[in-house]
Amino acid sequence: MHECGPDKPFLVGPMGSGKSTVGRALAHRLGVELVDLDAVIAERAGCAIPEIFAAEGEAGFRDREQAALEEVVARPGPLVVATGGGVVLREANRRTMAANGTVVYLRADVETLLERTAGDANRPLLQVDDPRAKLEALQAEREPLYRQAHLIVDTPGRTAQEVAEEILARLDSADPGAVD
């Protein structure tokens, strides 16, 4: 098993960047549990993410997301955390992740994100007339926050296993803080 020390890799990036898929591959390679933050939120709420958005709005969801993140970082031992695309919007979340592990930005272009998220009803922010425009707006807002990650890894045209291997290599390298 690779040893990340006290680190918990936190995978961040836009919806469709590969956080859950790469997270599974990375957790498998590390021999640790994958925690999907959206799954934790849905489990605690007793309903799906779109239902939370419908009932509580984005602000209510973000409150639940912050509480779930705090719960997950308190868990002992190593694990991989696949976050939701908007987790970086709150400074408290960015601080929590940076203080408790290695933040890895899975970067992908809007075209790739569109291909990966097409027709997915479980993405409430994309239930709009023009998903491309919505993704572009979300990217413009969030990209500076994603770029605060310890590592930036490009995902287009690569398998989850290839991305996980790059993350492992960079976590094991002498200078894991280097970006790009």
C-alpha positions in Angstrom: 0.0 0.0 0.0 1.2 3.5 -0.8 1.5 5.6 2.3 0.1 9.2 2.2 1.2 9.8 5.7 -1.5 11.7 7.6 -2.9 12.9 4.2 -6.3 12.2 2.9 -6.4 13.0 -0.8 -9.3 15.4 -1.5 -10.4 15.3 -5.1 -11.9 18.6 -6.3 -13.0 19.8 -9.7 -16.1 20.5 -11.7 -18.9 18.0 -12.1 -17.8 15.5 -14.7 -14.1 15.9 -14.0 -13.8 12.4 -12.7 -13.7 12.8 -9.0 -15.8 9.7 -8.2 -14.3 7.5 -10.9 -10.7 8.5 -10.2 -11.5 8.3 -6.5 -12.5 4.7 -6.8 -9.3 3.9 -8.7 -7.1 5.8 -6.3 -8.7 4.3 -3.2 -8.3 0.8 -4.7 -4.6 1.4 -5.4 -4.0 2.8 -1.9 -6.1 0.0 -0.3 -8.3 2.5 1.5 -11.9 3.5 1.6 -13.4 6.0 -0.8 -15.7 8.5 0.7 -18.0 10.3 -1.8 -19.0 13.5 -0.1 -22.3 13.7 -2.1 -23.2 10.2 -1.0 -22.6 11.1 2.7 -24.8 14.2 2.2 -27.6 12.2 0.6 -27.4 9.5 3.2 -27.6 12.0 6.1 -30.5 13.8 4.4 -32.3 10.7 3.5 -32.9 11.9 0.0 -31.1 12.5 -3.3 -29.0 15.6 -4.0 -31.6 17.1 -6.5 -34.3 16.7 -3.7 -32.1 18.6 -1.3 -31.6 21.4 -3.8 -35.3 21.5 -4.5 -36.3 21.7 -0.8 -33.4 23.8 0.6 -31.8 25.5 -2.3 -28.1 25.7 -3.0 -27.4 27.4 0.4 -29.0 24.6 2.3 -27.1 22.0 0.3 -23.8 23.9 1.0 -24.5 23.9 4.7 -25.0 20.1 4.6 -21.8 19.8 2.5 -19.7 21.7 5.0 -21.0 19.5 7.9 -20.4 16.3 5.9 -16.8 17.5 5.1 -16.1 18.2 8.8 -17.5 14.7 9.7 -15.3 13.0 7.1 -12.1 14.7 8.1 -12.7 13.6 11.7 -12.6 10.0 10.7 -9.4 8.3 11.7 -7.0 6.7 9.3 -6.4 7.2 5.6 -9.1 7.5 3.0 -9.8 9.2 -0.3 -12.4 11.9 -0.5 -14.3 12.6 -3.7 -16.0 16.0 -3.1 -18.8 17.8 -4.9 -17.9 20.4 -7.6 -18.9 23.3 -5.4 -17.1 22.3 -2.2 -14.4 25.0 -2.9 -17.0 27.8 -2.8 -16.7 28.1 1.0 -13.4 29.3 2.4 -13.9 27.1 5.5 -14.0 24.0 3.3 -10.9 25.0 1.4 -9.1 25.5 4.7 -10.4 22.2 6.2 -9.2 20.2 3.1 -5.8 21.9 3.0 -5.2 21.3 6.7 -6.2 17.6 6.6 -4.8 16.3 3.4 -3.6 16.8 -0.2 -6.1 18.7 -2.4 -6.0 17.4 -6.0 -7.7 19.4 -8.7 -8.9 17.2 -11.5 -9.0 19.6 -14.4 -11.1 19.1 -17.6 -12.2 21.4 -20.4 -15.9 22.3 -20.8 -16.3 20.0 -23.8 -15.1 17.0 -21.8 -17.4 18.0 -18.9 -20.4 18.2 -21.3 -19.7 14.8 -22.7 -19.4 13.2 -19.3 -22.5 14.8 -17.8 -24.9 14.7 -20.7 -28.3 13.7 -19.6 -27.4 13.1 -16.0 -30.5 14.1 -14.0 -28.6 13.9 -10.7 -26.8 17.2 -11.4 -29.3 19.8 -10.4 -27.1 22.8 -11.5 -27.2 21.4 -15.1 -30.9 21.1 -15.3 -31.1 24.3 -17.5 -31.7 25.1 -21.1 -28.0 25.7 -21.9 -25.8 23.3 -19.9 -22.7 24.5 -21.8 -23.3 28.1 -20.7 -23.9 26.9 -17.2 -20.7 24.9 -17.1 -18.7 27.8 -18.6 -20.1 30.1 -15.9 -19.4 27.6 -13.1 -15.8 27.2 -14.4 -15.2 30.9 -14.6 -16.4 31.3 -11.0 -14.6 28.2 -9.5 -11.4 27.8 -11.5 -9.4 30.3 -9.3 -10.6 28.3 -6.2 -9.7 24.9 -7.8 -6.3 26.2 -8.7 -5.5 26.6 -5.0 -5.1 22.8 -4.8 -1.8 21.2 -3.9 -1.8 19.2 -7.2 -3.4 19.9 -10.6 -4.0 16.9 -12.8 -5.5 17.0 -16.3 -8.1 14.2 -16.9 -9.3 14.5 -20.6 -8.4 11.6 -22.8 -7.1 9.5 -19.8 -8.5 6.6 -17.9 -9.2 6.8 -14.2 -6.4 4.4 -13.6 -3.9 6.6 -15.5 -5.0 9.7 -13.5 -4.8 7.7 -10.2 -1.3 6.6 -11.1 -0.2 10.2 -11.8 -1.7 11.3 -8.4 0.1 8.4 -6.6 3.4 9.3 -8.3 3.1 12.9 -7.4 2.1 12.1 -3.8 5.1 9.9 -3.5 7.5 12.4 -5.2 9.9 14.6 -3.2 7.8 17.7 -4.0 4.1 16.8 -4.0 3.2 20.5 -3.7 4.3 21.3 -7.2 1.4 22.1 -9.5 1.1 21.4 -13.2 
